[in-house]
């Protein structure tokens, strides 16, 4: 069974939960910039397998679509955000200014 392109309504960003899973650095990898080797390096991470990921359910761009598939337990507004609409409007304004 394949995915039909017209059925895709948005994309979501999920993150692997390395902290709780205990993923480890296994080495270093050189960093290239425009096909040129630099003096910098970055860590190589050995991720542990998991079916659980972190989803940004408060994404501004696709919030309406994400909200439709979120479990009811995640529909509560965090205590630190008292006016979600105001925060969202301010974020949109700041993006437009940039």
C-alpha positions in Angstrom: 0.0 0.0 0.0 1.5 3.3 -1.1 0.9 6.9 0.0 -1.1 9.1 -2.4 0.5 12.6 -2.7 -2.9 14.3 -2.6 -3.6 12.7 0.8 -0.7 14.4 2.5 -2.0 17.6 4.2 1.0 18.6 6.2 4.4 17.5 7.6 5.3 17.2 11.3 8.7 17.4 13.0 9.4 14.6 15.4 12.5 14.2 17.5 14.2 11.1 18.9 14.3 11.2 22.7 18.0 10.6 23.1 18.1 11.8 26.7 15.5 9.3 28.1 16.7 6.4 25.9 20.4 6.9 26.8 21.7 7.2 23.2 25.5 7.5 23.1 28.2 9.3 21.1 30.2 6.6 19.3 32.8 8.8 17.6 33.5 12.0 15.6 32.9 12.8 12.0 34.6 15.5 10.0 32.5 18.4 8.8 32.6 19.4 5.2 31.5 22.9 3.9 30.9 23.2 0.2 32.8 19.9 -0.5 35.8 21.1 1.5 37.0 19.4 4.6 37.0 21.9 7.6 38.9 21.6 10.9 35.5 21.0 12.7 34.0 17.7 13.6 30.6 16.5 14.9 29.5 13.7 17.1 28.2 10.4 15.7 25.3 9.3 17.8 24.2 5.6 18.1 20.4 5.9 18.5 18.5 3.2 20.4 15.4 1.9 18.6 12.1 3.1 19.9 8.5 3.5 18.6 8.2 6.7 20.8 9.1 10.1 19.6 8.7 13.7 20.7 6.1 15.7 18.6 5.8 19.5 18.7 2.0 19.6 19.0 2.1 23.4 19.3 3.6 23.9 15.9 2.3 27.2 14.5 2.3 26.2 10.8 0.3 22.9 11.0 -1.4 23.3 14.4 -5.0 22.8 13.0 -4.1 19.5 11.3 -1.9 18.2 14.2 -4.6 19.1 16.7 -7.1 16.9 14.8 -5.0 13.7 15.5 -3.8 14.5 19.0 -5.1 12.4 21.8 -7.5 14.3 24.1 -5.0 14.1 27.0 -2.7 16.4 25.0 -5.4 19.1 24.3 -4.8 20.8 27.6 -3.0 24.2 27.4 0.3 24.3 29.4 0.1 26.5 32.5 2.8 28.8 31.3 0.7 29.9 28.3 -2.4 31.6 29.4 -3.5 33.0 26.1 -2.6 30.7 23.2 -4.2 32.9 20.5 -2.2 35.9 21.7 1.1 33.9 21.7 0.3 32.5 18.2 -0.5 36.0 16.8 2.7 37.4 18.3 4.7 34.6 16.7 3.1 35.2 13.3 3.8 39.0 13.6 7.5 38.3 14.5 7.9 35.9 11.5 6.4 38.6 9.2 8.8 41.2 10.5 11.8 38.9 9.7 
